[in-house]
């Protein structure tokens, strides 16, 4: 139903550990969110899916499962919680592109520390988590 979507690695200043000034960081957040939204829309159109609104595709009580695989650009130490937080703007861009509130997401992140990719990559696999199969 949904394609696998490759998104760019978040800028280092999107990390919660960054000491970037809030105004400069805000510009990075906005740019990354927009970039991810655009790439998601392109992927949806390429597979023949209408990018908006996706909420109609979900039955009452269903969630959209996000399997997010993080492939860092190098083998430097990264905390998985910081990688997830760095991707928040990307996740918001994904929600924007799908026309859905991100409260309907259930996320399963995986950090592939030993599988770096030259410029880094965030691979998102989407699937519907039906109301009958949700974890409690």
Backbone torsions as a table, in degrees:
resi	resn	phi	psi	omega
1	UNK	NA	-48.7	-180.0
2	UNK	-111.3	148.6	178.0
3	UNK	-80.8	163.6	168.6
4	UNK	-83.3	131.9	-172.6
5	UNK	-119.7	126.0	176.2
6	UNK	-97.7	125.7	-179.0
7	UNK	-120.0	156.9	-178.9
8	UNK	-70.5	155.3	176.1
9	UNK	-65.8	136.5	179.6
10	UNK	-63.2	146.2	177.0
11	UNK	-59.6	146.1	-177.5
12	UNK	-59.2	-28.0	-179.2
13	UNK	-80.9	0.6	172.5
14	UNK	-87.5	-5.9	177.9
15	UNK	-68.0	143.9	175.7
16	UNK	-62.0	-20.4	179.9
17	UNK	-85.0	-5.6	-179.5
18	UNK	-69.9	144.9	178.4
19	UNK	-107.6	24.9	179.9
20	UNK	-65.7	142.9	177.0
21	UNK	-57.7	142.8	-174.2
22	UNK	-58.2	-35.4	-178.5
23	UNK	-69.4	-42.2	177.7
24	UNK	-67.1	-40.2	179.3
25	UNK	-64.3	-38.3	179.5
26	UNK	-58.9	-40.2	177.7
27	UNK	-64.6	-39.6	177.9
28	UNK	-65.6	-41.8	178.7
29	UNK	-60.0	-48.5	-178.6
30	UNK	-62.2	-43.3	-179.0
31	UNK	-66.4	-43.0	-178.9
32	UNK	-68.1	-40.3	178.5
33	UNK	-61.2	-45.9	179.9
34	UNK	-63.7	-44.2	-179.0
35	UNK	-61.1	-45.6	-180.0
36	UNK	-65.6	-41.3	178.2
37	UNK	-60.2	-43.7	-179.9
38	UNK	-63.2	-44.6	-179.8
39	UNK	-65.8	-36.1	177.4
40	UNK	-67.0	-44.8	178.5
41	UNK	-60.2	-42.5	178.3
42	UNK	-60.9	-43.1	179.9
43	UNK	-64.5	-39.4	179.0
44	UNK	-66.3	-45.4	179.8
45	UNK	-63.5	-39.9	-179.3
46	UNK	-60.8	-33.1	-179.8
47	UNK	-93.4	3.9	176.2
48	UNK	86.9	10.5	178.4
49	UNK	-93.9	141.0	175.2
50	UNK	-73.9	122.7	-175.2
51	UNK	-66.3	-23.0	179.6
52	UNK	-139.8	147.7	-16.3
53	UNK	-93.2	140.0	-179.3
54	UNK	-86.1	-15.7	-179.4
55	UNK	-55.8	-32.6	-179.6
56	UNK	-65.2	-22.8	179.7
57	UNK	-76.4	-17.2	-177.5
58	UNK	-96.4	129.1	174.8
59	UNK	-73.5	162.9	-179.9
60	UNK	-55.8	128.4	178.1
61	UNK	89.3	-10.5	179.1
62	UNK	-77.3	155.5	174.7
63	UNK	-123.1	161.1	175.7
64	UNK	-100.9	116.3	-178.4
65	UNK	-84.2	129.1	176.4
66	UNK	-111.4	113.3	169.3
67	UNK	-93.4	111.8	-176.7
68	UNK	-111.5	116.3	178.5
69	UNK	-105.3	119.4	-179.5
70	UNK	-98.9	118.4	176.5
71	UNK	-112.4	101.3	-175.4
72	UNK	-67.5	162.3	-179.4
73	UNK	-77.3	-12.4	180.0
74	UNK	-157.4	-177.8	-176.3
75	UNK	-94.0	13.2	177.0
76	UNK	-58.4	151.2	179.4
77	UNK	-66.6	131.8	175.4
78	UNK	-137.2	136.1	174.2
79	UNK	-80.0	136.4	-178.3
80	UNK	-62.3	-34.0	-179.9
81	UNK	-68.7	-32.7	177.2
82	UNK	-72.6	-35.2	177.3
83	UNK	-64.5	-42.7	178.6
84	UNK	-63.0	-45.3	179.9
85	UNK	-65.1	-35.2	178.6
86	UNK	-64.0	-26.2	-177.2
87	UNK	-89.4	1.8	-176.2
88	UNK	-54.7	-44.6	179.0
89	UNK	-63.4	-36.1	176.8
90	UNK	-66.0	-39.9	178.2
91	UNK	-65.6	-39.0	176.5
92	UNK	-66.0	-37.9	176.2
93	UNK	-64.9	-37.8	175.8
94	UNK	-60.8	-46.0	178.5
95	UNK	-62.8	-41.3	177.6
96	UNK	-58.8	-46.8	-177.3
97	UNK	-66.1	-33.9	-179.2
98	UNK	-83.3	-11.6	-178.9
99	UNK	67.7	39.5	-175.1
100	UNK	-138.6	146.7	175.6
101	UNK	-74.1	137.7	-175.9
102	UNK	-71.4	-0.5	172.9
103	UNK	-70.2	-15.5	177.4
104	UNK	-87.8	6.1	178.1
105	UNK	-93.3	143.5	165.2
106	UNK	-124.2	128.2	-167.8
107	UNK	-113.7	135.9	172.7
108	UNK	-124.7	97.7	-178.5
109	UNK	-90.0	146.9	175.1
110	UNK	-138.1	126.1	177.0
111	UNK	-99.8	118.5	-179.4
112	UNK	-95.2	78.8	-175.8
113	UNK	-62.3	-33.7	-174.7
114	UNK	-94.3	6.2	-179.7
115	UNK	-124.7	59.7	-178.1
116	UNK	-65.9	151.1	175.5
117	UNK	-121.9	137.5	-169.8
118	UNK	-35.5	-57.1	-177.9
119	UNK	-105.5	8.0	-179.3
120	UNK	82.7	154.5	-176.2
121	UNK	-157.0	141.9	171.8
122	UNK	-118.9	114.1	-178.6
123	UNK	-103.9	122.4	-178.0
124	UNK	-112.4	124.6	175.6
125	UNK	-112.2	122.8	-177.0
126	UNK	-103.0	141.5	172.0
127	UNK	-154.5	159.1	-180.0
128	UNK	-88.4	129.2	176.4
129	UNK	-101.1	98.3	-174.8
130	UNK	-62.8	151.6	-177.0
131	UNK	-56.9	-32.3	-179.4
132	UNK	-75.9	-16.2	-176.2
133	UNK	-110.4	2.9	-178.5
134	UNK	-67.2	145.2	174.5
135	UNK	-77.5	146.9	179.1
136	UNK	-106.2	NA	NA
